[in-house]
Amino acid sequence: MARTRLSTRLRRWLRGGLPTWYDPDYRLPVSSAGVGNGMEPRRADFVAWYLADSGALRREDLRHPPRASWAWLARVHTPELLRSLSDRDTLARVMGLPSWDIPVEELLLGVRLAVGGTVEATREALRRDGPTLNLLGGYHHAAPDKAAGLCLVNDIAIALAVARQEGFDGRVVVIDLDAHPPDGTAACLASDPKAWIGSLSRSDWGSLPGVDETVLPPGTPDGPYLDALDALLGRMPDPALAFVIAGGDVLAEDQLGQLGLSEAGARARDLKVARALAGVPAVWLPGGGYSNAAWRVLAGTALAVALGTERPIPSEYAPLRRRFDRIFRNIDREALGEAPLLSGDELAEALGVPVHKTERWLGQYTASGLEYAFYEYGILDQLRRLGYRDFRVTIERERVEGEMVRLLGCAEGQEHVLIECVASRESLHGRQMLYVNWLTLRHPRAGFHPARPQLPGQSVPGLGLAPEITEMLGLVARRLGLEGVWFRPAHYHVAYSGRQFFRFTDAARQGRFEALMRDLEGLSLLEATRAVDEGRVRSGGTVYDWEASDMVYDTIEKPKGWAEEVKRVREGTRFEVG
């Protein structure tokens, strides 16, 4: 490992690094992102964290983008389009989200930062005659007078317009390797005689004037895709500036791309393009990506451009867990209000001095300390972007269920419960664990919609923060010296939603659960959980009753033979919906 890191640093130093633009506000500030299309709103965060962890990104290479001015946007887009960006319904239509889930100013801030990043990356690429990277951008569906397909404005066209105004007069090429055609970019650059656009895509949207477009068959795998890329690069004219959209939606598992590349194939794609553009000012952009692995494609793009490496990203690398672990190790434990071995209250009580004891959650954390933790782990900032302010934490003792902690926040003159958790220290199979009896994440300002329907047990939609809160609970258990976290899912959808982090302790139960997920795959989550709750799911002719069994945070070592037993039961179990 040390040799690998040394080699990475040496090659990075020899190549001069890769200037990379990123801001935490690149994260899409909505709670329902990813519902229905697999979009990960944290993609830029994950990539920035991985590049820093792996040593592929120097501190001086990480740049913070400016917010693009309206004057920049107006170089490409009509006044009517720019005015429409303040309309919540317009933004909802373009982003494919319900209008109640659109915080207009926060959404526009992220987009304008992305455009600013592309403009600055273009300036730096021209200055250094080499590559740069922006971790958000490639908005290729936005035309001069129309926003579409998650693209409010066209950052490539805007960056080129700024560069032209500042004196750049050379030939520009746009290599669009997103799985969808560059219709908006073609419209934006139609009047530029020194612009060439080359595209490999899966979708046939008809002839696009000025675009060298190759439409690939569904599921095109690595080999044929790379052959088509070689042909496209062979037709590319010599550029004085290049923009590359290294789309993450080319993966076989992508929900919208319909291509069939592997992660290795996507890396090979980027290496080919990087070699073809050696010595050329080039701005690399992420484009789309609608799978859990989309961030890995973008991180791989950075590795390909910065280091020219085929080295894969470790499959076990979990960016959010790694990030939270670092915060955990560096956080101010005194500010958390953690109880020392003998607190001042306990000492005073031992001496017979009357005291007012400070309420502590699980005997460890004060309310102000928990509020500080929510701040350090970025929870409060995301809640602020969702429209909440004036946060406070309360601690209450439940007589039977455990100890309750609530995070409250204000919006529109009213205080709301946003996060509520009831937990206790319990023993499970001889292990001391954190038992979560109740957890709810609430977005009272939101509403339900077809892509995000009301599930059993829900009164309001969630916050989109389940991964963060799950990781925090794991760290609470660790801080308390416990071996893990466990809970009992009362419904199918609860277990399904937690499957990325939790597993059933019993291998046979896990096998039945995996078989159930497989056989209900054709149903929506609401339809599936209703079918189970209503007794319409059968196995071997018998009605299947949901098993509210123990699920544990999947950091605990599995018993010997566990995976084999899971597979045996999964393959031997079939479910049918009546």
C-alpha positions in Angstrom: 0.0 0.0 0.0 2.8 2.4 0.9 4.5 1.7 -2.4 1.3 2.3 -4.3 0.7 5.7 -2.6 4.4 6.7 -3.3 4.0 5.7 -6.9 0.8 7.7 -7.1 2.4 10.8 -5.6 5.4 10.6 -7.8 3.4 10.3 -11.0 1.1 13.1 -9.9 4.1 15.3 -9.2 5.7 14.5 -12.6 2.5 15.3 -14.4 1.9 18.5 -12.5 -1.5 17.5 -10.9 -5.0 17.9 -12.2 -6.7 21.2 -11.3 -10.2 20.1 -10.1 -13.2 22.3 -9.3 -15.5 21.2 -6.5 -17.8 22.8 -3.9 -19.9 21.1 -1.2 -22.9 23.0 -2.7 -22.5 20.8 -5.8 -24.7 18.4 -4.0 -28.3 18.6 -5.3 -30.3 20.2 -2.5 -33.4 18.1 -2.6 -34.7 15.2 -0.6 -36.1 13.1 -3.5 -33.1 12.9 -5.8 -32.5 9.4 -7.0 -36.1 8.4 -6.6 -37.0 6.6 -9.9 -33.7 7.3 -11.8 -30.9 6.3 -9.5 -29.2 9.7 -9.4 -26.8 10.1 -6.5 -26.9 13.7 -5.3 -23.6 13.1 -3.4 -21.6 12.1 -6.5 -19.2 15.1 -6.5 -18.7 14.7 -2.7 -17.8 11.1 -3.1 -15.3 11.7 -5.9 -13.6 14.6 -4.1 -13.3 12.6 -0.9 -11.9 9.5 -2.7 -9.3 11.6 -4.7 -8.1 13.1 -1.5 -8.0 9.8 0.4 -6.1 8.0 -2.5 -3.5 10.8 -2.8 -4.5 11.4 -6.4 -5.4 15.0 -5.7 -3.0 17.5 -4.3 -4.4 20.1 -1.9 -3.4 22.9 -4.2 -5.2 21.2 -7.1 -8.6 21.4 -5.4 -10.2 24.7 -6.6 -13.4 26.3 -5.4 -15.6 27.7 -8.2 -17.1 31.2 -8.4 -20.8 31.6 -8.8 -21.4 32.3 -12.5 -22.7 35.8 -13.2 -26.0 36.3 -15.0 -23.9 38.2 -17.6 -22.0 35.0 -18.4 -25.3 33.0 -18.7 -26.7 35.8 -21.0 -23.9 35.3 -23.5 -25.7 32.0 -24.5 -29.2 32.0 -23.2 -32.3 34.1 -24.0 -33.7 36.5 -21.4 -36.9 34.4 -21.4 -35.0 31.3 -20.4 -33.0 33.1 -17.7 -36.2 34.6 -16.2 -37.8 31.1 -16.1 -35.1 29.8 -13.9 -36.7 31.6 -11.0 -40.0 29.7 -11.5 -40.3 26.7 -9.2 -42.6 24.8 -11.6 -40.1 25.2 -14.5 -37.3 23.9 -12.4 -39.4 21.0 -11.3 -40.2 20.0 -14.9 -36.6 20.2 -16.0 -35.3 18.3 -13.0 -38.0 15.7 -13.0 -38.9 16.5 -9.4 -42.0 17.6 -7.6 -42.2 21.4 -7.3 -42.4 21.3 -3.4 -38.9 19.7 -3.5 -37.3 22.6 -5.3 -35.5 25.1 -3.1 -35.1 27.6 -6.0 -32.2 29.7 -4.6 -30.2 26.7 -3.4 -30.7 24.8 -6.6 -29.6 27.8 -8.7 -26.6 28.3 -6.5 -25.4 24.7 -7.3 -25.9 25.2 -11.0 -24.2 28.6 -11.1 -21.3 27.2 -9.1 -21.0 24.4 -11.6 -21.0 26.8 -14.5 -18.4 29.0 -12.7 -16.3 25.8 -12.3 -16.4 25.1 -16.0 -15.5 28.7 -16.9 -12.6 28.7 -14.6 -11.5 25.2 -15.7 -11.5 26.4 -19.3 -9.4 29.4 -18.4 -6.9 27.2 -16.5 -6.8 24.6 -19.3 -5.9 27.3 -21.8 -3.3 28.8 -19.5 -1.5 25.5 -18.8 -2.1 23.8 -22.2 -3.4 20.7 -20.3 -6.4 19.0 -18.7 -8.6 20.2 -16.0 -11.7 18.7 -14.3 -14.9 20.0 -13.0 -16.9 17.6 -10.7 -20.2 19.0 -11.8 -21.3 20.0 -15.3 -21.7 18.8 -18.8 -25.3 20.2 -19.1 -25.6 19.2 -22.7 -29.4 19.3 -23.1 -29.8 23.0 -22.4 -30.3 25.0 -25.6 -30.2 28.8 -25.9 -33.9 29.2 -25.3 -34.8 25.9 -23.6 -33.9 24.0 -20.4 -34.3 20.2 -20.5 -33.2 16.9 -19.2 -31.8 18.0 -15.8 -29.9 20.8 -17.7 -30.9 24.3 -16.8 -28.1 26.1 -18.7 -25.3 24.9 -21.0 -22.0 25.3 -19.1 -19.9 24.3 -22.1 -21.4 26.9 -24.4 -21.1 29.5 -21.6 -17.5 28.7 -20.9 -16.7 28.8 -24.6 -18.5 32.2 -25.0 -16.5 33.6 -22.1 -13.2 32.3 -23.6 -14.1 33.7 -27.1 -14.9 37.1 -25.5 -11.5 37.0 -23.7 -9.6 36.4 -27.0 -9.6 32.6 -27.7 -10.2 32.1 -31.4 -9.1 28.5 -32.0 -10.9 25.4 -33.0 -12.9 23.8 -30.2 -14.0 20.1 -30.1 -16.7 18.7 -27.8 -16.3 15.0 -27.2 -19.7 14.0 -25.7 -19.5 10.5 -24.2 -22.7 10.7 -22.2 -25.2 8.0 -23.2 -27.6 10.7 -24.5 -27.1 13.0 -27.5 -25.9 16.6 -27.2 -28.9 18.3 -28.6 -28.6 21.4 -26.5 -24.9 21.9 -27.1 -25.5 21.5 -30.9 -28.1 24.3 -30.8 -25.8 26.5 -28.7 -22.8 26.1 -30.9 -24.6 26.1 -34.3 -23.3 29.5 -35.3 -19.7 28.8 -34.3 -17.8 27.7 -37.5 -14.8 26.6 -35.4 -16.7 24.2 -33.2 -16.9 20.4 -33.8 -19.1 18.0 -31.8 -18.5 14.3 -31.7 -20.8 12.0 -29.8 -21.3 8.3 -28.9 -24.8 7.7 -27.5 -27.4 5.1 -27.1 -30.4 7.3 -27.9 -31.5 8.1 -31.5 -33.1 11.6 -31.3 -32.8 12.2 -35.0 -30.2 14.0 -36.9 -28.4 16.8 -35.0 -26.9 19.4 -37.3 -23.2 19.9 -36.8 -22.8 16.7 -34.7 -20.7 13.7 -35.7 -23.1 11.3 -34.0 -22.7 7.5 -33.5 -25.8 5.8 -32.1 -24.9 2.5 -30.5 -27.2 -0.6 -30.0 -28.7 -1.3 -26.6 -26.3 -2.9 -24.2 -23.2 -2.2 -26.2 -20.3 -3.8 -24.2 -16.7 -2.6 -23.8 -15.1 -3.9 -27.0 -17.5 -2.6 -29.6 -17.9 0.7 -27.7 -14.1 1.3 -27.6 -13.9 0.4 -31.4 -16.6 3.1 -32.1 -14.6 5.5 -29.9 -11.4 4.9 -31.9 -13.3 5.7 -35.1 -14.8 8.9 -33.6 -11.4 10.1 -32.4 -10.0 9.3 -35.8 -12.4 11.7 -37.3 -11.8 14.5 -34.8 -10.1 17.6 -36.1 -7.0 19.0 -34.4 -8.3 21.1 -31.5 -7.0 24.2 -29.8 -9.4 23.5 -26.9 -11.5 20.4 -26.0 -14.4 19.7 -23.7 -15.0 16.1 -22.8 -18.2 14.8 -21.2 -17.2 11.5 -19.6 -20.7 10.3 -18.9 -21.2 8.0 -16.0 -24.4 6.6 -17.5 -22.6 4.3 -19.9 -22.4 1.5 -17.3 -24.5 -1.7 -17.8 -26.3 -1.1 -14.5 -27.3 2.5 -15.2 -31.0 3.0 -15.1 -31.2 5.4 -18.0 -28.2 4.9 -20.2 -29.0 1.5 -21.8 -25.4 0.8 -22.7 -23.3 -2.1 -21.3 -19.9 -0.9 -20.2 -18.0 -2.1 -17.2 -16.1 0.2 -14.9 -12.9 -1.0 -16.6 -14.4 -0.2 -19.9 -15.3 3.3 -18.8 -11.7 3.8 -17.6 -10.3 2.5 -20.9 -12.6 5.0 -22.7 -11.1 7.9 -20.7 -7.6 6.7 -21.1 -8.1 6.6 -24.9 -9.5 10.2 -25.0 -6.8 11.5 -22.6 -4.1 10.1 -24.9 -5.7 11.6 -28.0 -5.8 15.0 -26.3 -2.3 14.9 -24.9 -0.9 18.5 -24.9 -4.3 20.0 -25.7 -6.2 22.3 -23.3 -9.1 20.0 -22.2 -11.9 20.4 -19.7 -13.4 17.2 -18.4 -17.0 17.1 -17.1 -19.1 14.3 -15.6 -22.4 14.5 -17.5 -25.0 12.0 -16.4 -24.9 8.9 -14.2 -27.8 7.1 -12.7 -26.4 4.2 -10.7 -24.7 3.6 -7.4 -21.4 3.2 -9.3 -21.6 6.5 -11.2 -19.3 8.2 -8.8 -16.7 5.5 -9.4 -16.8 6.3 -13.1 -16.1 10.0 -12.4 -13.3 9.2 -9.9 -11.9 6.8 -12.5 -11.9 9.7 -15.0 -9.8 11.7 -12.7 -7.4 8.8 -12.2 -7.1 8.3 -16.0 -6.5 12.0 -16.7 -4.3 12.8 -13.8 -2.2 9.6 -13.6 -2.9 7.6 -16.7 -3.6 4.6 -14.5 -5.9 1.5 -15.0 -5.7 0.8 -11.3 -9.3 0.0 -10.2 -11.0 1.8 -7.2 -11.2 -0.7 -4.4 -14.6 -2.4 -4.3 -14.8 -2.0 -0.5 -14.2 1.7 -0.5 -17.3 3.4 1.0 -16.9 7.2 0.6 -19.4 8.3 3.1 -18.2 5.8 5.8 -14.6 6.8 5.2 -15.5 10.5 5.5 -17.5 10.1 8.6 -14.8 7.9 10.2 -12.3 10.8 9.7 -14.7 13.2 11.3 -15.3 10.7 14.1 -11.5 10.5 14.8 -11.0 14.3 14.8 -14.2 15.6 16.4 -13.9 17.6 19.6 -15.2 15.0 22.2 -15.5 17.7 24.9 -17.9 19.6 22.6 -20.0 16.5 22.2 -20.7 16.7 25.9 -19.4 13.2 26.5 -19.4 12.1 30.1 -16.0 11.6 31.7 -15.3 8.6 33.9 -16.4 10.7 36.9 -18.4 13.8 35.9 -18.7 16.9 38.0 -22.3 16.1 38.7 -21.4 12.7 40.0 -18.6 14.1 42.1 -20.9 16.7 43.6 -23.5 14.1 44.3 -21.0 11.9 46.0 -20.1 14.8 48.3 -23.7 15.4 49.1 -24.0 18.7 47.2 -27.4 19.2 45.5 -27.0 19.3 41.7 -29.2 19.6 38.6 -28.0 16.7 36.4 -27.4 17.3 32.7 -29.6 15.0 30.6 -27.5 12.7 28.5 -28.6 10.5 25.6 -27.5 6.9 26.3 -25.6 8.3 29.3 -23.1 9.9 27.0 -24.2 12.8 24.8 -25.8 16.1 25.9 -28.4 17.8 23.7 -25.9 20.6 22.7 -23.3 18.0 22.0 -25.6 16.1 19.6 -26.5 19.3 17.9 -22.8 19.9 17.4 -22.4 16.4 16.0 -25.2 17.0 13.5 -23.4 20.2 12.4 -19.9 18.5 12.1 -21.3 15.6 10.0 -23.0 18.0 7.6 -26.6 17.2 8.6 -27.6 20.7 9.6 -26.2 22.2 6.4 -28.3 19.9 4.2 -31.4 20.6 6.3 -30.7 24.3 5.9 -30.7 23.8 2.1 -34.1 22.0 2.4 -35.5 25.1 4.0 -35.1 24.6 7.8 -33.5 26.9 10.3 -33.1 27.4 14.1 -32.2 23.9 15.0 -32.3 22.4 18.5 -32.0 18.9 20.0 -34.1 17.4 22.9 -33.5 14.3 24.9 -36.3 12.3 26.6 -36.3 9.0 28.5 -38.9 6.5 27.3 -39.9 4.1 30.1 -39.8 0.9 28.0 -38.6 1.5 24.5 -35.3 3.3 25.2 -34.0 6.9 25.1 -35.4 9.4 22.6 -33.5 12.1 20.9 -35.2 14.6 18.6 -33.7 17.1 16.1 -36.2 20.0 15.5 -36.0 22.8 13.0 -38.1 25.8 12.0 -39.7 26.6 8.6 -42.3 29.2 7.7 -42.8 30.2 11.4 -43.4 26.7 12.7 -41.1 24.2 14.5 -41.0 20.6 13.1 -39.6 17.3 14.3 -37.1 16.4 11.6 -35.3 13.4 13.1 -36.5 11.2 15.9 -34.6 8.2 17.3 -35.3 5.9 20.2 -32.4 3.7 21.1 -30.9 1.7 24.0 -28.0 -0.6 24.8 -29.1 -4.2 24.4 -27.6 -7.7 24.1 -28.0 -9.6 20.9 -26.6 -13.2 20.7 -24.2 -12.3 23.5 -23.0 -9.1 21.9 -23.5 -5.7 23.5 -25.2 -3.6 20.7 -27.1 -0.4 20.1 -30.7 -1.3 19.5 -32.7 1.2 17.4 -36.3 0.7 18.4 -37.5 3.7 16.4 -36.1 6.0 13.8 -37.9 8.4 11.5 -36.5 11.1 9.2 -39.2 13.7 8.4 -39.5 16.3 5.8 -42.8 18.1 6.8 -42.5 20.7 4.0 -42.5 17.9 1.4 -45.4 16.0 -0.2 -45.9 12.6 -1.6 -45.9 12.0 -5.4 -46.2 8.9 -7.7 -42.4 8.3 -7.8 -42.3 8.7 -4.0 -45.6 7.5 -2.6 -46.6 7.2 1.0 -45.4 4.0 2.5 -46.9 2.2 5.5 -45.9 4.0 8.7 -45.1 7.3 7.0 -46.9 10.5 7.8 -44.6 12.7 5.8 -41.8 12.0 3.2 -38.2 11.4 4.3 -35.2 13.8 4.2 -33.0 11.8 1.9 -30.4 11.5 4.7 -30.8 7.8 5.6 -27.2 7.0 4.6 -25.8 9.8 6.8 -27.9 8.9 9.8 -27.1 5.2 9.5 -23.4 5.9 9.5 -23.8 8.2 12.5 -25.6 5.5 14.5 -22.7 3.1 13.7 -20.3 5.7 15.1 -22.4 6.2 18.2 -22.2 2.5 18.9 -18.4 2.6 18.3 -18.1 5.6 20.7 -20.0 3.7 23.3 -17.8 0.7 23.0 -20.6 -1.4 21.5 -20.2 -4.0 18.8 -22.7 -2.7 16.3 -26.3 -1.5 15.6 -29.4 -3.6 15.2 -33.1 -3.3 14.7 -36.2 -5.2 13.7 -37.9 -4.0 10.4 -41.7 -4.0 10.9 -42.4 -3.9 7.1 -40.8 -5.2 3.9 -40.0 -1.7 2.7 -38.0 -0.9 5.9 -35.7 -3.9 5.4 -35.5 -3.1 1.6 -34.5 0.5 2.3 -31.8 -0.6 4.8 -30.4 -3.4 2.8 -27.2 -1.5 1.8 -26.2 -1.2 5.4 -27.9 -4.0 7.3 -28.4 -7.8 7.0 -30.4 -10.3 8.9 -28.4 -12.1 11.5 -29.9 -15.5 10.5 -28.6 -16.7 7.2 -31.8 -18.6 6.2 -33.8 -15.4 6.9 -31.4 -13.4 4.8 -31.8 -16.0 2.0 -35.6 -15.7 2.1 -35.3 -11.9 2.1 -33.1 -11.9 -1.0 -35.4 -14.4 -2.7 -38.4 -12.1 -1.9 -36.6 -9.0 -3.3 -35.8 -11.0 -6.5 -39.3 -12.2 -7.0 -40.9 -8.8 -6.2 -38.5 -7.0 -8.5 -41.2 -6.2 -11.1 -43.3 -4.2 -8.5 -42.8 -0.8 -7.2 -41.7 -0.6 -3.5 -45.2 0.5 -2.5 -46.8 -2.3 -4.4 -44.4 -4.9 -3.0 -44.7 -3.8 0.6 -48.5 -3.7 0.3 -48.6 -7.2 -1.2 -46.6 -8.5 1.7 -48.7 -6.7 4.4 -52.0 -7.7 2.8 -51.1 -11.4 2.6 -51.0 -11.6 -1.2 -47.5 -13.1 -1.3 -47.2 -16.9 -1.2 -44.4 -19.4 -1.1 -45.1 -23.0 -1.8 -48.8 -22.3 -1.8 -48.7 -20.8 1.7 -49.3 -17.2 2.6 -46.0 -15.5 3.5 -46.1 -13.6 6.8 -43.5 -10.9 7.1 -40.8 -11.9 9.6 -39.7 -8.9 11.7 -36.3 -10.5 12.5 -33.1 -9.0 13.7 -31.0 -7.0 11.2 -27.5 -5.9 12.1 -25.3 -3.2 10.7 -23.1 -5.1 8.3 -19.8 -4.5 9.9 -20.0 -7.5 12.2 -18.2 -10.6 11.1 -20.4 -13.2 9.5 -20.4 -16.7 10.9 -18.6 -19.4 9.0 -20.7 -20.8 6.1 -23.1 -17.8 6.4 -22.9 -16.8 2.7 -23.3 -20.4 1.5 -26.4 -20.8 3.6 -27.9 -17.6 2.3 -27.3 -18.7 -1.3 -28.8 -22.2 -0.7 -32.0 -20.8 0.8 -32.3 -18.0 -1.8 -32.0 -20.4 -4.7 -34.4 -22.8 -3.1 -37.2 -20.3 -2.3 -39.7 -18.9 -4.7 -42.5 -16.3 -4.0 -45.6 -15.5 -6.0 -47.9 -12.5 -5.8 -51.6 -13.3 -6.0 
